[in-house]
């Protein structure tokens, strides 16, 4: 079965928050909305997010986590987006998070 490179941005945001509790973000549409207010242009420049059908945001599985981390930590977003790694599945993220406790 084909798995798209793009997912709903809220799903990508929730996984990003799970993978990076050290950043202090929370999941949810308003937290994501506030993050986009500050970093929308940078995320779009890195082709990490796109606006679909003039209604909602989608996020690239590989580029979004690294680009969002770069934005959150004031790193060079373009370099990080170029060396992006595979976006982990939700199960992998939860397993990794539980293993760190």
C-alpha positions in Angstrom: 0.0 0.0 0.0 1.3 3.5 -0.9 2.0 5.8 2.0 2.0 9.5 1.1 4.9 11.8 1.9 2.3 14.3 3.2 0.1 14.1 6.3 -2.3 16.4 8.0 -0.2 19.1 9.7 -1.9 18.6 13.0 -0.9 14.9 13.0 2.7 15.9 12.2 2.6 18.5 14.9 1.3 16.0 17.5 4.1 13.6 16.7 6.7 16.4 16.7 5.5 17.4 20.2 5.7 13.8 21.4 9.2 13.4 20.0 10.5 16.6 21.6 9.1 17.1 25.1 12.2 19.1 25.9 10.8 22.0 23.9 7.8 22.4 26.1 5.1 22.5 23.3 1.7 20.9 23.6 -0.3 19.2 20.9 -3.5 20.7 19.7 -4.7 23.0 17.0 -4.2 26.3 18.9 -0.7 25.5 19.9 0.1 24.6 16.2 -1.7 27.8 15.1 0.5 29.8 17.4 3.6 28.1 16.2 2.6 28.8 12.5 2.1 32.5 13.3 5.8 32.7 14.1 7.3 30.2 11.7 4.9 29.8 8.7 7.2 31.4 6.2 10.3 29.4 7.2 8.4 26.1 7.1 7.0 26.9 3.7 10.5 28.0 2.4 11.8 24.6 3.5 8.8 22.9 1.8 7.9 21.3 5.1 4.2 22.6 5.0 1.8 23.5 2.3 -1.8 24.9 2.3 -4.1 22.4 0.7 -7.4 23.3 -1.0 -7.3 26.7 0.8 -8.6 25.0 3.9 -6.0 23.2 5.9 -2.2 22.6 6.2 -0.4 19.4 5.3 3.1 18.6 6.4 5.9 16.6 4.7 6.8 13.5 6.7 10.6 13.9 6.4 11.0 17.7 6.3 8.5 18.9 8.9 10.1 17.5 12.1 13.6 18.8 11.3 12.3 22.2 10.0 10.1 22.6 13.0 13.0 21.8 15.3 15.2 24.3 13.5 12.5 26.9 13.9 12.0 26.1 17.6 15.7 26.3 18.3 16.6 29.1 16.0 18.8 26.9 13.8 19.5 27.2 10.1 16.3 25.7 8.7 17.5 25.3 5.1 20.5 23.1 6.0 18.5 21.0 8.3 15.7 20.5 5.8 18.2 19.2 3.3 19.5 16.5 5.5 16.1 15.4 6.8 15.7 11.9 8.1 12.7 9.6 7.9 9.8 10.8 9.9 9.1 8.0 12.5 5.7 6.4 12.8 3.5 7.2 15.8 4.2 3.8 17.3 8.0 4.3 16.9 7.8 7.7 18.6 5.7 6.4 21.5 8.0 3.4 22.0 11.1 5.7 21.9 9.4 8.1 24.4 8.4 5.3 26.8 11.9 3.8 26.6 13.5 7.1 27.7 11.5 7.1 30.9 
